């Protein structure tokens, strides 16, 4: 059954129609800067298609919850566990209920995890429940970012995988993805590339205009038109919309968002005295705020002032510097040995690999005080080098002619974040131990990404410090040519272990 819904009007006044059945098979991408009318377009699409197809809206700002009053959508509050959201999504498909997943109030990572769990539940529903469904994702760049941001790699992979499944494999399960984004450059290309229908609104950045023109088959000169589009005006292209780029104006909607565009309102007329009372006087229903009384600086006693003058230090500059702590009586070798023991204790914590050097340095200083060490303290750069050596199992007291000492000298040519990785491989090669797996290399770098660990090894090989090969059993062997040593064969996919 072919169903056409009216999205608005063309420039000549003819209605701009969207083939709903074709949309279910080909998916839709909407792009427009903030204020271009992108959310208004999605609302028009949802309202017009609500009587014909089941809908699910991933709503990061809570703008579409008003559909519940007019069209019967059920609002699903995302402040639930991920398992609950997955089970709810499965029941949504089973009972063919239109829903709005309200992510308002959650931080970015929680929104990504909730959306991934809900989309996963829709995608993994039983085959008997694969009814046609329109899945609208507003602000899709939040859930399918083109580059890593402040959220964890795990959360990004979860939601990116869910979005990719929706757009690439969802059609066979009856899921038709409709994704909207403010910037195409921030949206993962493998997600955007799956759409066959496009509605492009106003945008100003050259990179976004060029990408929009490329998707619509327009040349670079025509891309300038996206900068001049008015609010609510879009260029449509795709089998469900038009075979050639078509300018349309989105029609009116029946519901409204809870958040509206700023509207200028006249300022209240009141005398300046009344305005001062309004902001400096607490209201009747305003809760009291308790603040500690400010500390009033006390004048220094005369005897203290005379004592400071006698010491040659002007009064008012604060207390004199603290006297140096007495030496602990240990020689440099014994103190270095204790420092190594402290670092070994720190590295025994499984989470130590993922903490910054600054945090580990503070822990090191605290442990020194516990052991009552009062001698010279290593500076932060020296601490980093020593920590990398202890993590790799290298004896800092080895002679200058030893292979370990030459490995340390080679590592000094690298940036500090790569030194630990190189020393780990070099010491394993010197000792003839099996090649460290990717998980152990990742931990030496301070990450949980195995892909990043493999890229680091490839980079060190490009620098000429390492040579990697695979033996006939598929085990990895890494050689350090400058030291004329190589590791024993090791499984690159094995779980990481701490070197003895």
C-alpha positions in Angstrom: 0.0 0.0 0.0 1.5 3.3 -1.1 1.0 6.2 1.4 2.1 9.7 0.6 2.4 12.3 3.4 2.5 16.0 2.8 5.7 17.5 4.2 5.0 21.1 3.0 5.0 23.0 -0.2 7.3 23.5 -3.2 8.2 26.9 -4.5 5.4 26.8 -7.1 2.9 26.1 -4.3 2.4 22.4 -5.2 2.4 20.0 -2.2 5.8 18.4 -1.4 5.0 14.7 -0.8 7.0 12.0 0.9 6.4 8.3 0.0 6.2 6.6 3.4 6.5 3.1 2.0 9.7 4.1 0.1 11.1 5.8 3.2 10.7 2.6 5.2 13.1 0.9 2.7 15.6 3.7 2.1 16.0 5.7 5.3 16.4 9.5 5.7 19.1 12.0 6.8 18.2 15.5 7.9 20.9 18.2 8.3 20.6 21.8 9.5 22.3 24.2 11.8 20.6 25.2 15.1 17.6 27.3 14.3 17.2 26.0 10.7 13.9 24.2 11.5 15.3 20.7 11.8 13.2 19.7 14.8 10.1 21.3 13.2 10.7 19.1 10.2 10.9 15.9 12.3 7.8 16.9 14.2 5.9 17.4 10.9 7.1 14.0 9.7 6.1 12.3 12.9 2.6 13.9 13.1 1.8 13.1 9.4 2.9 9.5 9.6 1.6 8.7 13.1 -1.7 7.2 11.9 0.1 4.9 9.4 3.3 3.5 11.1 4.7 2.7 14.5 7.3 5.2 15.7 10.2 5.4 18.2 11.9 8.8 18.9 15.3 9.1 20.5 14.9 12.5 22.1 18.0 13.9 23.9 16.3 17.2 24.9 12.8 16.1 25.7 11.3 18.1 22.9 9.0 15.4 21.5 7.3 14.3 24.6 4.4 16.5 23.7 3.5 13.9 21.0 2.0 11.8 23.8 -1.0 14.1 24.5 -2.0 14.4 20.8 -1.0 11.1 19.2 -0.8 8.6 22.1 3.0 8.1 22.2 4.2 6.5 25.5 7.1 8.5 27.1 9.9 6.2 28.3 12.1 7.9 30.9 15.7 6.9 30.3 16.6 7.1 34.0 16.4 3.3 34.1 19.0 0.5 33.9 20.2 -0.6 30.5 18.7 -4.0 30.9 15.3 -2.4 31.7 15.5 -0.3 28.5 16.4 -3.3 26.4 13.4 -5.3 27.7 11.1 -2.3 27.2 12.3 -1.9 23.6 11.5 -5.6 23.0 7.9 -5.1 24.4 7.5 -1.9 22.3 8.1 -4.0 19.1 5.9 -6.8 20.4 2.9 -4.7 21.1 3.5 -2.1 18.4 3.4 0.9 20.7 4.8 4.3 19.5 7.2 5.7 22.1 9.5 8.6 22.9 12.7 7.8 24.7 13.3 10.9 26.9 17.0 11.3 27.6 16.7 14.8 29.1 18.6 15.3 32.3 21.3 12.6 31.6 24.9 13.4 30.9 26.4 12.7 27.5 27.8 9.2 28.3 24.6 8.1 30.1 22.5 9.3 27.1 24.8 7.3 24.8 24.5 4.1 26.9 20.7 4.4 27.3 20.2 5.0 23.5 22.4 2.1 22.7 20.5 -0.2 25.0 17.1 0.9 23.6 18.2 0.7 20.0 19.7 -2.7 20.7 16.4 -3.9 22.1 14.5 -2.8 19.0 17.1 -4.4 16.7 17.3 -7.7 18.6 13.5 -8.2 18.8 12.1 -11.7 17.8 11.5 -12.2 14.1 7.7 -12.5 14.7 7.7 -8.9 15.9 9.6 -7.3 12.9 6.7 -4.9 12.1 7.5 -1.7 10.2 8.7 1.0 12.5 10.0 4.6 12.0 13.0 5.2 14.3 13.8 9.0 14.6 17.1 10.0 16.2 17.4 13.7 16.9 20.9 15.2 17.3 22.4 12.0 15.8 26.0 13.4 16.0 25.7 12.8 19.8 25.2 9.0 19.3 27.3 8.5 16.2 30.2 10.9 16.5 32.8 11.1 13.8 35.6 11.4 16.4 36.2 10.4 20.0 35.2 13.0 22.5 35.0 13.3 26.3 33.0 10.1 26.7 34.7 6.7 27.2 35.6 4.5 24.2 33.3 1.8 25.4 30.2 4.1 25.4 31.1 5.5 22.0 31.5 2.0 20.5 28.2 0.8 22.0 26.1 3.7 20.6 28.0 3.8 17.3 27.4 0.1 16.7 23.7 0.5 17.5 23.4 3.4 15.1 25.3 1.5 12.4 23.0 -1.5 12.9 19.9 0.8 12.6 21.0 2.4 9.4 22.6 -0.5 7.6 20.8 -3.7 8.8 17.6 -2.3 10.3 15.7 -2.5 7.0 15.4 -6.3 7.1 14.0 -6.0 10.6 11.5 -3.4 9.7 13.4 -0.5 11.2 13.6 2.7 9.1 16.2 5.1 10.5 15.5 8.9 10.3 18.6 10.7 11.7 18.9 14.5 12.1 22.2 16.3 12.8 23.4 19.9 13.2 26.7 19.2 11.4 27.4 16.5 8.8 31.2 16.8 9.6 30.5 15.6 13.2 28.4 12.6 12.1 30.2 9.2 11.5 30.4 8.7 7.7 29.5 5.0 7.9 26.1 6.0 9.5 25.4 8.9 7.2 26.3 6.9 4.1 23.5 4.4 4.6 20.7 7.1 4.0 19.2 7.4 0.5 16.9 10.3 1.2 18.2 13.8 2.2 16.6 17.0 3.5 19.3 19.6 3.8 18.7 22.9 5.6 20.6 26.0 6.4 24.3 25.6 7.2 27.2 28.0 7.2 30.5 26.1 7.5 32.2 25.4 4.2 33.0 21.7 5.1 29.3 21.1 5.9 28.1 22.9 2.8 30.5 20.9 0.6 29.4 17.6 2.1 25.7 18.4 1.8 26.3 19.4 -1.9 28.2 16.2 -2.5 25.4 14.1 -1.1 22.9 15.9 -3.3 25.0 15.6 -6.4 25.5 19.4 -6.7 28.7 21.2 -7.6 30.7 23.5 -5.3 29.2 26.7 -6.7 25.7 25.4 -5.9 26.8 24.6 -2.3 26.5 28.3 -1.4 22.7 28.1 -1.6 22.6 26.3 1.8 23.9 29.5 3.5 20.9 31.5 2.2 18.1 29.0 3.1 15.4 30.5 5.4 14.2 28.8 8.6 12.0 25.9 7.7 13.3 25.6 4.1 15.1 22.5 3.0 16.4 20.9 -0.2 15.0 17.4 -0.7 16.5 14.5 -2.7 15.9 10.8 -2.7 13.5 8.0 -4.0 11.0 8.9 -1.3 11.1 12.6 -2.0 12.3 13.7 -5.4 14.6 12.4 -8.2 16.2 15.8 -8.5 17.1 18.4 -5.8 13.8 20.1 -4.8 13.4 23.1 -2.6 10.5 22.8 -0.1 9.0 24.7 2.8 8.0 22.5 5.7 4.3 22.8 6.7 2.7 23.6 10.0 2.5 21.2 13.0 -0.2 20.5 15.5 2.0 20.0 18.6 4.8 22.2 19.9 8.1 21.7 21.7 8.5 22.4 25.3 11.6 24.6 24.5 10.9 27.4 22.0 13.1 29.9 20.2 13.9 33.1 22.1 11.3 35.8 21.7 11.9 39.5 22.5 9.7 40.6 25.4 9.4 44.3 26.5 11.3 45.0 29.8 9.1 45.7 32.8 8.7 49.3 33.7 9.7 50.0 37.3 11.7 52.7 39.2 15.4 51.9 39.8 14.8 51.8 43.6 12.2 49.0 43.2 14.6 47.1 40.9 17.3 47.3 43.6 14.8 45.9 46.2 13.9 43.0 43.9 17.5 41.7 43.6 18.9 42.6 47.0 15.9 41.5 49.1 15.0 37.9 49.6 11.6 36.8 48.4 8.9 35.4 50.8 9.3 31.9 49.4 13.0 32.0 48.9 14.9 29.5 51.2 17.6 31.1 53.4 21.2 30.7 52.5 23.7 30.1 55.3 27.2 31.3 54.8 30.1 31.1 57.2 31.1 34.5 58.7 34.1 36.0 56.9 37.3 35.8 58.8 38.6 39.2 59.8 42.4 39.3 59.6 43.9 40.0 63.0 46.8 42.4 63.5 50.1 40.7 64.4 51.1 41.1 68.0 53.8 43.6 68.7 56.2 40.9 69.9 55.8 38.9 66.7 56.5 42.0 64.6 59.6 42.8 66.5 60.8 39.2 66.1 60.3 39.3 62.3 62.2 42.6 62.1 65.0 41.1 64.0 65.1 38.2 61.5 65.2 40.7 58.6 61.8 39.6 57.3 59.1 42.3 56.9 55.9 41.6 58.8 52.8 40.7 56.8 54.6 38.4 54.4 53.4 35.3 56.1 55.4 32.8 58.1 59.0 32.2 57.4 60.0 29.2 55.2 59.8 25.9 57.0 63.1 24.5 58.1 64.5 21.7 55.9 63.7 18.2 57.2 66.6 16.3 58.5 68.2 13.8 56.2 67.1 10.1 56.6 70.6 8.9 56.7 70.3 6.6 53.7 72.8 6.5 50.8 71.6 7.1 47.3 71.6 3.4 46.4 69.4 2.4 49.3 67.0 5.3 48.7 66.7 4.3 45.0 66.0 0.8 46.0 63.1 1.9 48.3 61.8 4.2 45.5 61.7 1.1 43.2 59.8 -0.9 45.9 57.3 2.0 46.2 56.8 2.1 42.5 56.3 -1.7 42.3 53.6 -1.3 45.0 51.9 1.4 43.0 52.0 -0.6 39.8 50.6 -3.7 41.6 47.2 -1.9 41.5 45.4 -3.0 38.3 44.0 0.5 37.8 47.4 2.2 38.0 48.0 1.9 34.3 45.0 4.1 33.5 45.9 6.9 35.9 47.9 10.0 34.9 51.5 10.4 35.9 50.5 13.4 38.1 48.2 11.2 40.2 50.8 8.4 40.5 53.4 11.0 41.5 51.2 12.2 44.3 50.7 8.6 45.5 54.5 8.1 45.3 55.1 11.2 47.5 52.6 10.0 50.1 54.2 6.6 50.3 57.6 8.2 50.7 56.3 10.1 53.8 54.8 6.9 55.2 58.3 5.3 55.0 59.8 8.4 56.5 62.0 9.2 53.6 63.2 12.7 53.9 66.1 12.9 51.4 66.1 14.0 47.8 62.8 13.6 45.9 62.8 12.7 42.2 61.3 15.4 40.0 58.3 14.5 37.9 60.3 13.8 34.6 62.7 11.6 36.5 59.8 9.8 38.2 58.2 9.1 34.8 61.4 7.6 33.4 61.9 5.5 36.6 58.3 4.3 36.5 58.6 3.2 32.9 61.7 1.2 33.8 60.1 -0.5 36.8 57.0 -1.3 34.7 59.2 -2.9 32.0 61.2 -4.8 34.6 64.5 -3.0 33.8 67.0 -2.6 36.6 67.8 1.1 36.9 71.2 0.2 38.5 72.4 -1.7 35.4 75.7 -0.7 34.0 76.0 1.8 31.2 77.3 -1.0 28.9 74.3 -3.3 29.5 71.6 -3.9 26.9 69.0 -2.5 29.4 71.0 0.8 29.7 71.2 1.1 26.0 67.4 0.4 25.8 66.8 3.3 28.2 69.0 5.6 26.1 67.0 4.6 23.0 63.8 5.3 24.8 65.0 8.8 25.7 64.6 9.7 22.0 60.9 9.1 22.2 58.1 11.1 23.8 57.4 10.2 27.4 54.1 8.5 26.6 55.9 6.0 24.2 58.9 5.3 26.4 57.1 2.8 28.6 55.8 0.8 25.5 59.3 0.6 24.0 61.0 -0.4 27.3 58.4 -3.1 27.8 59.2 -4.7 24.4 62.9 -4.1 24.7 63.2 -5.8 28.1 61.1 -8.7 27.0 63.5 -9.1 24.0 66.6 -8.8 26.3 65.2 -11.5 28.7 64.1 -13.7 25.8 60.5 -13.7 27.2 57.4 -14.2 24.9 56.3 -11.1 23.0 53.9 -9.0 25.2 50.3 -9.2 24.0 48.3 -6.2 22.8 46.5 -5.9 26.2 49.8 -5.5 28.0 51.1 -3.0 25.5 47.9 -1.0 25.9 48.2 -1.0 29.7 51.8 0.2 29.4 50.5 3.2 27.4 47.6 3.8 29.8 44.7 2.8 27.6 42.2 -0.1 27.2 42.2 0.1 23.4 43.8 -2.9 21.7 43.7 -1.1 18.4 45.7 1.8 19.7 48.3 -0.6 21.1 48.7 -2.2 17.6 49.0 1.3 16.1 51.7 2.2 18.6 53.8 -0.9 17.7 53.4 -0.1 14.0 54.6 3.5 14.7 57.7 2.2 16.6 58.4 -0.1 13.6 58.1 2.9 11.2 60.7 4.7 13.4 63.1 1.9 12.9 63.2 0.9 16.6 61.3 -2.4 16.2 60.8 -5.1 13.6 57.7 -7.3 13.9 57.2 -10.7 12.2 54.9 -13.7 12.6 56.2 -17.2 12.9 54.6 -20.3 11.2 52.3 -20.8 14.2 50.9 -17.3 13.9 52.8 -16.1 17.0 54.2 -12.6 17.1 57.9 -12.0 17.4 59.4 -8.5 17.9 63.1 -7.7 17.3 65.1 -4.7 18.5 67.8 -4.5 15.8 70.0 -1.9 17.6 70.3 -4.2 20.6 70.5 -7.4 18.4 67.8 -9.1 20.5 64.3 -10.4 19.9 61.4 -11.7 21.9 60.3 -15.3 22.0 57.0 -16.0 20.0 53.9 -14.8 21.9 50.2 -14.6 21.3 49.2 -11.0 20.5 45.6 -11.7 21.6 46.4 -13.2 24.9 45.3 -11.4 28.1 47.9 -9.1 29.5 50.3 -10.1 32.3 52.6 -8.1 34.5 56.3 -8.9 33.8 58.1 -10.6 36.6 
